[in-house]
């Protein structure tokens, strides 16, 4: 062993040479044929993902139990319980208020209230968060529902408090959702008060920005931003967050609003995956869909 | 027997990182345990075991990652191999000697990630990524590696005989 680099060590012989060759080939194939190689690996990995989901769920349950135990027995049991109930209630009520506000404003502009309500009917699958993003470069969560439960890529993920993110990868038993604070997630949002639309997107800094707002828009701090329902994945009127700052874009053509997300992503335990944002046959009103425990296994 | 232990170890390590580690991360940055363990195996045991541990760990990470599929598989296997090469060229393999190889591997895998998946990133975002994610994570990975390497040396490799 010496302090100087030995080229022979890098190449070695036998198995080491094969390892180097396989790695080099894999890297070149991955770099030159990204789509094909990713598809191949994804297909091969599907059964493994279901297998790995088992210990992952176990570890998530351990995490949940530990946190619950801590909350219940260490951190002032009674107050904690009351606080949790109140917070849940506030979240539900906030969701209800924003949904109703959106419905009321829309109803003024649209005569056909019944048809609108049909459009607002959504079908959801309740899912539990069993893991977090493994990389610091992505802001995402691993959910315990996958293709077997009807979950597909690009479906929206919400909670009673508001928008969580979007499904980007699925396997049989699990799926991965990117949060709205991730730069790879973009949702068409609408300022509830002014009804102006813009693109809501996460940033590398972990913030949420609403871009392409008209330069003469009167959007201001405190305005609620909701989903417009124009793009797939989300029903209309689900709260995204509240405007905290407004500034002009770098080219001065638009305004950009910084948004504080309605959902606290760090304390995310259960979510709803929007299987069908506009499903007339489902006819489940949004408020029921968000609070009903009976939607764990929706009929196909 | 060896394969079952190896499989259980990989599954537990991955599950721990995915389900529990986020609640322990300081300043919003979490260490990449899979990378650290792969590096340490390469560092202490050799290039080929490094590849053999890195490949499945990277593959499982890819299954549950939002990034391009295969990126972790390739980088983790490469990192395991490189750590082995580092170790062969180091005279000192004390616990603290793991800091630099692991940090270098962390930086390298992050650069590969940026080159292959974030080509469209602006300069400002790139600089932000370097200063707020890449470098802090590399430092954290290095520090965690020293601790892990110390535990490995103290309790597993040189356990006092009864």
Interface residues (C-beta under 8 A of the other chain):
Chain A: X1 X2 X3 X4 X5 X6 X9 X10 X12 X15 X16 X19 X20 X23 X26 X27 X30 X31 X34 X37 X38 X39 X41 X42 X45 X48 X49 X52 X55 X56 X58 X59 X60 X62 X63 X67 X130 X131 X132 X133 X134 X135 X136 X137 X138 X140 X142 X168 X169 X171 X174 X176 X178 X182 X183 X184 X204 X205 X206
Chain B: X11 X12 X14 X15 X16 X17 X18 X19 X20 X21 X22 X23 X28 X29 X30 X32 X34 X47 X48 X51 X59 X60 X61 X62 X63 X64 X65 X66 X67 X68 X69 X70 X71 X73 X74 X77 X78 X81 X85 X88 X89 X90 X91 X110 X113 X116 X118 X121 X125 X128 X129 X132 X133 X137
